[in-house]
Amino acid sequence: MKALGIILAGGGSSRLGDLSKKRAVAAMPIAGSYRCIDFALSSMSNSHVQKVAVFTQYNARSLNQHLSSSKWWDFGRKQGGLFLLTPTVTTTNDSWFRGTADAMCQNIDFLRDSHEPYVVISSGDCVYKADLGKMLQYHIDKNADITIAYTQIDNTLDNPARFGVLTLDKDNKILSLDEKPAEASGNIVNTGIYIMRRRFLIELLNRADKEGRYNLVQDIIVPLIGTRNVYGYELPGYWSNIATVDAYYRTNMDFLKQDMREYFFGGYNSIYSKETDEPPAKFNEGASVRNSLIASGCIINGAVENSVLCRKVYLGSNSVVRNSVILGDVYISDNTVVENCIVESRGTLRSARQYKGTDGKIRVVVESNERYLI
Amino acid sequence: MIKKEMIAMLLAGGQGSRLGVLTANVAKPAVMFGGKYRIIDFPLSNCINSGVDTVGVLTQYRHLRLNTHIGIGIPWDLDRINGGVTLLPPYETSSTSDWYSGTANSVYQNLEFMDHYNPDYVLILGGDHVYKMDYEMMLDYHKKKGADVTIACIPVPWEEASRFGVAVADEDGNIRNFEEKPAHPSSNLASMGIYIFNYKVLREALIALKDQPGCDFGMHVIPYIQEKTHNIYAYEFNGYWKDVGTLSAYWQANMELISIIPEFNLYEEFWKVYTRNDIIRPLYFGDKADVDTCIIGDGAEIRGTVENSVIGSGAVIEDGAIVRDSIVMENAVIGKDTVVDKSIIAESVHVGAKCHLGVGKFARNEYNPKVYNADLVTIAEDSVIPDGVSIGKNTAISGITTIDDYKDGLLASGQVIIKAGDR
């Protein structure tokens, strides 16, 4: 692959509420065994992008721990590798990353010292599976300066106005990009995946930096629309941004569908993640599980329905988990009911309690009680 | 110069013929265990957890699966700059091309490997037991006693002692003599096949015995050293240790993992067991699934009913299928409305729809009653069972079978169909 990879994973999200207190959006657990950034990393790895930089800033401990070794995504190579780029103080700079463009600009040497002719930029906050080689070929065929991958989202499920809304001409050339408009003019949105020439990006970044502009979309890409060849590329398949509680919940629930699991985990290219070496999930007498995903290391004594359980969840006898997402290492005591909830990781839910959200309003449960070992 | 205090030599070359068709295509140490592991994961994990970071794995019988599983040792942190894991198959020299003829002979043929690490002690391990053991504590014992050889021994019930090789030791642990499967045992300390040797003593003995045909640790090397120095000690181990070398023991050990708090607990944070995970996605239960007392590996799809069973990673149990008291290994598929009772179904087996495994009454196996005697249906990896057949107890199947292989759609108890693999 003739492209360098950049994953922007620096952000938190206030719309994830209490869930983002603990970690960056890109480190949110997905489908029981993965974290959000695994999808961007696996797409790059499967597309033979050899050198990938991940930009982190907000609450990055959990993310850094996840990325502590590059071998899980096959980036532990002499040629290329995985680079974690966090803000640092230098003689000429003492600020945090002031925006996505600033993050790259502060690490311009990384871009300069590479030799790949192209750069693929992706967000770490999205769940998708992309053949980036195809997108690069499209970029070359269209003779584009910048190619933006877009998708059409379902208005009934998500609000396009929380993304960049695109309009395109017949040839897929982008006519306008409305970043987080007050009201969306359509449902074609920017997926946060871009391809351009590396040298062109360096040039753009330097210019923006001189003018004190720090945001990749607003300050660099939007001004080029209409003057340069900025093309849209329809990203095939599933795409979801998880940066709100509802979207996070819905994306996890989507994995209960068989075609969804086949799409992501079947075929030749799967999704990779850090191994944790948990033992197989264990189901004791009295357990019952319906339409649910259970990750390794779980011990189930109660009932689970329409839910996603991350690794090492303990569910006590007579307890019920329904329509919920339970993050890793949660202990749920006996006789407790959890319904329409997202339970934060390492929580301890005491016995005989009721935690209930509603179908429309998912409740985020953060319970850091003392855990009594049995 | 490289110097290691202790290195391990792991004997993984045998077929393990008592596991019947389960080892038709793979060596016993590579047979899956407990939903996601392979038997060799236990000694390898013990090594790294004990601080032994240099392991030679002696392979001979069908070692492809072992090679791909172990690779460069990443899952066990055995990918090292100095040391790590090395696979040691037999090799040819300008004058000889010998297979490994016995356990000690295989180690003798790899003296060069051991010399390279210049060790003080060499740990000899087998690849066919399930246990967690701190070899470092055993080494401390070995040093404290000033022994030439220390043999790990486990106390077994007296009435069973006559099935084992037992060590008769004095109060200090010094071994007086050995009894191989004694009718009237004078000790209940069974040898676990785990030895620590002073390397100099081992080296000298292996060279002295180099022309011994089928040179074996228990039969030749230990008696040789005992005669010379009488400085062999027994190290008593009191944890969980299970020989999984027969079908009934293998089945039993798997079933022990599903009890409420298993004696062999994989869920402890301390002393993790590592393995290579090709499948990491979570397991899925369908709308009509039912589960009771099971352990199930990652990525399995359970749409039927599973009870008292160990289900491997990526296995698929289709709608209406019922699996009871069975072991289903990685990527095996159990077809719709099929009933599986007390069976061992190896990796990537495809069982068709509307079959019934484990029907009828016990009958003596006509092919090899010594191996197939535990009432189990045993199906070798990559086998295919066509739709709608019934299979009796104490049976074995290996290879792709069609309806023509089953007389009246039935494989009666005690019969076998072997169309592929080693017997």
Interface residues (C-beta under 8 A of the other chain):
Chain A: A31 G32 S33 Y34 K71 L256 Q258 R261 F265 S270 I271 Y272 S273 E275 D277 P279 P280 A281 K282 F283 N284 E285 A287 S288 V289 R290 N291 S292 L293 I294 A295 S296 G297 I299 V304 V308 L309
Chain B: G34 G35 K36 I74 P75 I258 I260 L266 Y267 K272 V273 Y274 T275 N277 I280 R281 P282 L283 Y284 F285 G286 D287 K288 A289 D290 V291 D292 T293 C294 I295 I296 G297 D298 G299 I302 V310 S313
